[in-house]
């Protein structure tokens, strides 16, 4: 569990799982499984990856030279106000970080049967 004084923007990703490829941008999609401060099980990483694919479909653009987008965080227990976005890291072809972005979460609307 992260220390409350810890700045998660400095969180390093040490393990990730491949999710697929963005149809819109043609970039590799991954989901973090282990960072400096936390780890998540494979099934949860896959769910985060699916949310990433949906969010990218609604995203206008990515930084130039982006070849991979990795979803790092989906939500924050400390700050529920941040639960409306995915924190993602964009990497170039060399695997170097280009940018950290926050993508809006695509909300599913449940249909009510009448």
N, C-alpha and C positions, 0 to 999 in steps of 0.2 A: 504494500500500500504506500502510495506516495506521501511524503512528508507535506504537511499543509503549507509550509514555506517554500516548497520546491516549485520552480518554474517549469511546467511541463513543456514549454516551447524548446527547452534544451534537451529533452528526452531523446536518447539515441535508440534507433531500431537495430536489434541484433538478430532477429529471426522473423521471417515473413513467409506467407504462403501465396502461391500463384492463384489468381482468381480467373483470369482470362484476358481478353482484349476488349478495349472500348470500341464499339461499333462506330461511334461518332468521330473519335480522334485517332483510332488505330494504335493506341499506346497500350502497353502491358499494364494490367491491374493486379495489385497485390494487397495483402492485408497484414499488418504487423501482428506477430504472435508473442514477441518478447521485446521489451524495451529496457531502458535503464532502471525503471521503477515498477514495472508490472509485466505479467504474462497472461495470455488468454488461451483457452483451449481451441483446438482446430475448428470444431463446429461453430463457435462464436466468431472466429475470424472469418469463416466463410459467409456468415450472415452479414458481417460488416462489409465484406467485399461485394455482396449483392447490393447493399445500400449504396456503395460507392458507384457501381455501374449505373444505378438509377439516377444518382445525383449528377454524374458526368453527362448523362443524356440531356439534362436540363441546363448544363453549363455552357456559356457562350464561347469561352476560349481557355486555353492553357498557356503557360509561359512558352516562349520560343524554345525549341530543341528538347521539349519534354518527350521522353521515351517510356517512362514508367511513372505511375501514380500509385502511391501506397497510402491506404487509409490507416491512420495511426490511432485516433481516438474518436469514439462515437458519442460519448457522453461524459459528463463530469458529475460525480457524486457531491463534490464541494459546491458546485455552482450550477444548479438546475437550469438557469437561464441560458446556458450554453448548449442545451440539449436540442437545439434547432439546427445544428450543423455537424458536419464531419470535418475533422482536422486531417488534412492530407499533405503528403510530401511529394513533390515532383522531382524526378531524377533525370539526368541526361543519359546519353548512350554509354558514358564511362561509369555510370553509377554514382555520380556526384550529385548532391542535392542542389537543385536550382532554386526552389521556392517552397514555402509553407503556405498553404491556402486553407480557407474555411469554406466548404461547399454547403449550401442549404440542403437540409434533409428533405427528400420528397415524401410528403405525408400521404399515407393511404387513407382513403375515405371508405369507411365500412358502409355497405349498402344494407339498409334495413328492410327486411321482408315484411310485406303488408298482408 
